[in-house]
Amino acid sequence: MELLAPAGNMESFRAAVDAGADAVYVGAPGFNARNLARDLRLDEIAAMIHYCRGHGLKFYLAANSLVREQDLPQVIETLAILEELKPDALIVQDLGVIKLVQDYFPALPLHASTLMAAHNSDAVRAFTDMGFERVVLARELTLKEISAICKKTETEIEVFVHGAMCFSYSGLCLFSSFLGGKSGLRGRCVQPCRRQYTWEAKGGIKSGLKGGKKGGKESASGQGGKGGYLFSMNDLGGLEAVPLLAEAGVASLKIEGRLRTAHYVSHVVQAYRMVMDADAGTFPSVLRMAQQLAEKAMSRKVGPGYFLSPQPAEAITPYHSGNTGLHLGRLDVVNQKKNGCYGTLILKDELETGDRLRLHLDLTGERHSFTLREMFKGKELVEQALAGEKVQIALPADLVPAGARMIDLYKVDVRTRPQVTDGEFGLPGVGEMKDLVGKIQETQRRRIATIHDEVCFTADKEAKLLPADKRGKGDGKPRATPRKTGPVKVKLPLEWWLKTDSLKVLQERLPFTPDRFLVPLDKTTVSQVGQIKRYMGQGIRNITWCLPPVLFESDLAQVQKQLTLLMRSGFKSFQIGHISQAWMFRGERVHLSCDYTVSLMNNQALAAVIHLGAEAAQLSIESDQRLLVDIIKGSRANYQHIRKGLTVYGAPALFTARIAARHFQYDRVLLSPKGEAFTMHKKDGLVRTVPRRPFSLLPYLGELRDAGLDYVVVDLCNLPTSQQEMLALADRLSGVGRVAKLPTFNYLGVLE
């Protein structure tokens, strides 16, 4: 079993190797799912690959960001160089990157990233068919589920055993993107899950943790009204699970932490090396030593994650901020003096000048990092202090506002020590590797240009394209058909689909007529198939059943039975929520489309789903205006025959989670530190956090039509569907009447 360690820089790489890692993974420059301060250069990556090859270690590159259409030229160039450098594998998420590698760079082995959300054995089989040599399972699985998946495949399985945990399911978090265009699926996450939230009390009065009380119990009944760090997951610590993972057949144990320090990497890798090498007789004593070592890594509070239970009771500590690092204490007094700003506290751990610290201002949620330059015990200037001692430390005056209180202090890295040079460590010289990369770039230049011309949208291709089909005359604005009495009937400038999880909507007379209904496939809707058929009659041809993006191993047999029932009942249209679900319909005569959860941001990703039989696909819901136009142009330039859609109205799940914590209060308004309002809903084993107000691109349907979009989706899931609400929606669709402005997600902004 392999021990796989992270490295965000050269120092961490050396630490991982020294600590006993069998393999190291780093981020591919430009398209990896971690927002590093600086991407590793190609010459640094070349040096690491050269070192690993000479020392019997494996080296993997995380190229696991979603790739926008405009990023394709740079991605093609990077892939061409990486193929020549010969890493042991690329860890990928984007379907377009997979298609590029398969078509143009087949010498690059592929591993499926955890962001591809393999929750079951069907997904692993599908990824194996797609050419993956290894699959990194989703982090939301129990040991029992991991074992069941391993038993059903010969493909290598990799599992995260230590490090940060996301609250949302792998690959399904939209929160950061929705708040300002910084996509977590593109490595730009601003971590909204680490913020403090409050429940809005009756009458609109906030109630929450004030004063940072750290021992307060949360209300299990949902009546207490307390807020806190409701979504901030503790770190995963799987030292105890190592023997069970080995027994299950896991091929690789992965440590998260490309953003962490070399100190963290060294301590955690050493801890796992110890337990992996221990025999059964010495395991208990070795485990205790390893746990003590891992505790010094300056991570968050750790726990077993989902390994032992699908509902881990201690996965979230809502009264704790979720900062990484050793908590040194709370500053009792902050004084502004002539010579600077100073804070006083009693230390919970040792401290030394030169250590890297983080301030957390509990009342505002602000976090600031700095290096400790000066420390006093009484009036004595000191360089070191021990746990239990009272000290006064110099604070960065520009980061601590006057009168600030309730400030927690964390140690996030230790004082920098003299290090061996790359040459002393055995890494090849920088100049040598820069020359190597330069030669590869030169020899690959013509090939890169050829692939670029075949794949990307260019001015030459634009000149050859026929004008986009305008689908009728007019300016593209929604029109209401005047009627003397009754509700307004609406006709939109392009085909539109209505998604609803309420069967009442299908049975009532609506003030609008969608071209197609999207119905989520769940226990409630499938149990009423007969009723739907009786009411809809021949209209069942206009119903598409939507599979959820998450199916666990225990769900597979039941879902396959449900699909068989639906197909025998005459239903022929299905929308997949996960790419692996296309395999459920192999050999069936059905019409397949893709939900936005398949995450399509470039024309090569569209080519991949066409290959799997999709006739229509929603483009990424995160897309901005430029990206949408670019994808459509790229698809037309490559003569791809697939209908392209987009969700233009709805309250999408920003978090989709497995954990249903005791402190959650469902269907109650939840407020962010900036006053943004959300609600949480629980259904069919999923906990969804959705915006209180839907977003809407309805005013822009004309320009979306003119850009070449084929259909749009209005999603009523997670929204009220009373008769009054339907009439208000009809007004929005028709563009008549006065309606409040709604957010536009990223459409008018920039997706980063």
Rosetta blueprint (number, residue, H / E / L):
1 M L
2 E E
3 L E
4 L E
5 A E
6 P E
7 A L
8 G L
9 N L
10 M H
11 E H
12 S H
13 F H
14 R H
15 A H
16 A H
17 V H
18 D H
19 A H
20 G L
21 A L
22 D L
23 A E
24 V E
25 Y E
26 V E
27 G E
28 A L
29 P L
30 G L
31 F L
32 N L
33 A L
34 R L
35 N L
36 L L
37 A L
38 R L
39 D L
40 L L
41 R L
42 L H
43 D H
44 E H
45 I H
46 A H
47 A H
48 M H
49 I H
50 H H
51 Y H
52 C H
53 R H
54 G H
55 H L
56 G L
57 L L
58 K E
59 F E
60 Y E
61 L E
62 A E
63 A E
64 N L
65 S L
66 L L
67 V L
68 R L
69 E H
70 Q H
71 D H
72 L H
73 P H
74 Q H
75 V H
76 I H
77 E H
78 T H
79 L H
80 A H
81 I H
82 L H
83 E H
84 E H
85 L H
86 K L
87 P L
88 D L
89 A E
90 L E
91 I E
92 V E
93 Q L
94 D L
95 L H
96 G H
97 V H
98 I H
99 K H
100 L H
101 V H
102 Q H
103 D H
104 Y H
105 F L
106 P L
107 A L
108 L L
109 P L
110 L E
111 H E
112 A E
113 S L
114 T H
115 L H
116 M H
117 A L
118 A L
119 H L
120 N L
121 S H
122 D H
123 A H
124 V H
125 R H
126 A H
127 F H
128 T H
129 D H
130 M L
131 G L
132 F L
133 E L
134 R E
135 V E
136 V E
137 L L
138 A L
139 R L
140 E L
141 L L
142 T L
143 L H
144 K H
145 E H
146 I H
147 S H
148 A H
149 I H
150 C H
151 K H
152 K L
153 T L
154 E L
155 T L
156 E E
157 I E
158 E E
159 V E
160 F E
161 V E
162 H E
163 G E
164 A L
165 M L
166 C L
167 F L
168 S L
169 Y L
170 S L
171 G L
172 L L
173 C L
174 L L
175 F H
176 S H
177 S H
178 F H
179 L H
180 G H
181 G L
182 K L
183 S L
184 G H
185 L H
186 R H
187 G L
188 R L
189 C L
190 V L
191 Q L
192 P H
193 C H
194 R H
195 R L
196 Q L
197 Y E
198 T E
199 W E
200 E E
201 A L
202 K L
203 G L
204 G L
205 I L
206 K E
207 S E
208 G L
209 L L
210 K L
211 G L
212 G L
213 K L
214 K L
215 G L
216 G L
217 K L
218 E L
219 S L
220 A L
221 S L
222 G L
223 Q L
224 G L
225 G L
226 K L
227 G L
228 G E
229 Y L
230 L L
231 F L
232 S L
233 M E
234 N L
235 D E
236 L E
237 G E
238 G L
239 L H
240 E H
241 A H
242 V H
243 P H
244 L H
245 L H
246 A H
247 E H
248 A H
249 G L
250 V L
251 A L
252 S E
253 L E
254 K E
255 I E
256 E L
257 G L
258 R L
259 L L
260 R L
261 T L
262 A H
263 H H
264 Y H
265 V H
266 S H
267 H H
268 V H
269 V H
270 Q H
271 A H
272 Y H
273 R H
274 M H
275 V H
276 M H
277 D H
278 A L
279 D L
280 A L
281 G L
282 T L
283 F H
284 P H
285 S H
286 V H
287 L H
288 R H
289 M H
290 A H
291 Q H
292 Q H
293 L H
294 A H
295 E H
296 K L
297 A L
298 M L
299 S L
300 R L
301 K L
302 V E
303 G E
304 P L
305 G L
306 Y L
307 F L
308 L L
309 S L
310 P L
311 Q L
312 P L
313 A L
314 E L
315 A L
316 I E
317 T L
318 P L
319 Y L
320 H L
321 S L
322 G L
323 N L
324 T L
325 G L
326 L E
327 H E
328 L E
329 G E
330 R E
331 L L
332 D L
333 V E
334 V E
335 N E
336 Q E
337 K E
338 K L
339 N L
340 G E
341 C E
342 Y E
343 G E
344 T E
345 L E
346 I E
347 L L
348 K L
349 D L
350 E L
351 L E
352 E E
353 T L
354 G L
355 D L
356 R E
357 L E
358 R E
359 L E
360 H E
361 L E
362 D L
363 L L
364 T L
365 G L
366 E E
367 R E
368 H E
369 S E
370 F E
371 T E
372 L L
373 R L
374 E L
375 M E
376 F E
377 K E
378 G L
379 K L
380 E E
381 L E
382 V E
383 E L
384 Q E
385 A E
386 L L
387 A L
388 G L
389 E L
390 K E
391 V E
392 Q E
393 I E
394 A E
395 L E
396 P L
397 A L
398 D L
399 L L
400 V L
401 P L
402 A L
403 G L
404 A L
405 R L
406 M L
407 I E
408 D E
409 L E
410 Y E
411 K E
412 V E
413 D E
414 V L
415 R L
416 T L
417 R L
418 P L
419 Q L
420 V L
421 T L
422 D H
423 G H
424 E H
425 F H
426 G L
427 L L
428 P L
429 G L
430 V H
431 G H
432 E H
433 M H
434 K H
435 D H
436 L H
437 V H
438 G H
439 K H
440 I H
441 Q H
442 E H
443 T H
444 Q H
445 R H
446 R H
447 R H
448 I H
449 A H
450 T H
451 I H
452 H H
453 D H
454 E H
455 V H
456 C L
457 F L
458 T L
459 A H
460 D H
461 K H
462 E H
463 A H
464 K H
465 L L
466 L L
467 P L
468 A L
469 D L
470 K L
471 R L
472 G L
473 K L
474 G L
475 D L
476 G L
477 K L
478 P L
479 R E
480 A E
481 T E
482 P L
483 R L
484 K L
485 T L
486 G L
487 P L
488 V L
489 K E
490 V E
491 K E
492 L L
493 P L
494 L L
495 E E
496 W E
497 W E
498 L E
499 K E
500 T L
501 D L
502 S L
503 L H
504 K H
505 V H
506 L H
507 Q H
508 E L
509 R L
510 L L
511 P L
512 F L
513 T L
514 P L
515 D L
516 R E
517 F E
518 L E
519 V E
520 P E
521 L L
522 D L
523 K H
524 T H
525 T H
526 V H
527 S L
528 Q L
529 V H
530 G H
531 Q H
532 I H
533 K H
534 R H
535 Y H
536 M H
537 G H
538 Q H
539 G H
540 I H
541 R H
542 N H
543 I E
544 T E
545 W E
546 C E
547 L L
548 P L
549 P L
550 V L
551 L L
552 F L
553 E H
554 S H
555 D H
556 L H
557 A H
558 Q H
559 V H
560 Q H
561 K H
562 Q H
563 L H
564 T H
565 L H
566 L H
567 M H
568 R H
569 S L
570 G L
571 F L
572 K L
573 S E
574 F E
575 Q E
576 I E
577 G L
578 H L
579 I H
580 S H
581 Q H
582 A H
583 W H
584 M H
585 F H
586 R L
587 G L
588 E L
589 R L
590 V L
591 H E
592 L E
593 S E
594 C E
595 D L
596 Y H
597 T H
598 V H
599 S L
600 L L
601 M L
602 N L
603 N H
604 Q H
605 A H
606 L H
607 A H
608 A H
609 V H
610 I H
611 H H
612 L L
613 G L
614 A E
615 E E
616 A E
617 A E
618 Q E
619 L L
620 S L
621 I L
622 E L
623 S L
624 D L
625 Q H
626 R H
627 L H
628 L H
629 V H
630 D H
631 I H
632 I H
633 K H
634 G H
635 S H
636 R H
637 A H
638 N L
639 Y L
640 Q L
641 H L
642 I L
643 R E
644 K E
645 G E
646 L E
647 T E
648 V E
649 Y E
650 G E
651 A L
652 P L
653 A L
654 L L
655 F E
656 T E
657 A E
658 R L
659 I L
660 A L
661 A L
662 R L
663 H L
664 F L
665 Q L
666 Y L
667 D L
668 R L
669 V L
670 L E
671 L E
672 S L
673 P L
674 K L
675 G L
676 E L
677 A E
678 F E
679 T E
680 M E
681 H E
682 K E
683 K E
684 D L
685 G L
686 L E
687 V E
688 R E
689 T E
690 V E
691 P E
692 R L
693 R L
694 P L
695 F E
696 S E
697 L L
698 L H
699 P H
700 Y H
701 L H
702 G H
703 E H
704 L H
705 R H
706 D H
707 A H
708 G L
709 L L
710 D L
711 Y E
712 V E
713 V E
714 V E
715 D E
716 L L
717 C L
718 N L
719 L L
720 P L
721 T L
722 S L
723 Q H
724 Q H
725 E H
726 M H
727 L H
728 A H
729 L H
730 A H
731 D H
732 R H
733 L H
734 S H
735 G L
736 V L
737 G L
738 R L
739 V L
740 A L
741 K L
742 L L
743 P L
744 T L
745 F L
746 N L
747 Y L
748 L L
749 G L
750 V L
751 L L
752 E L
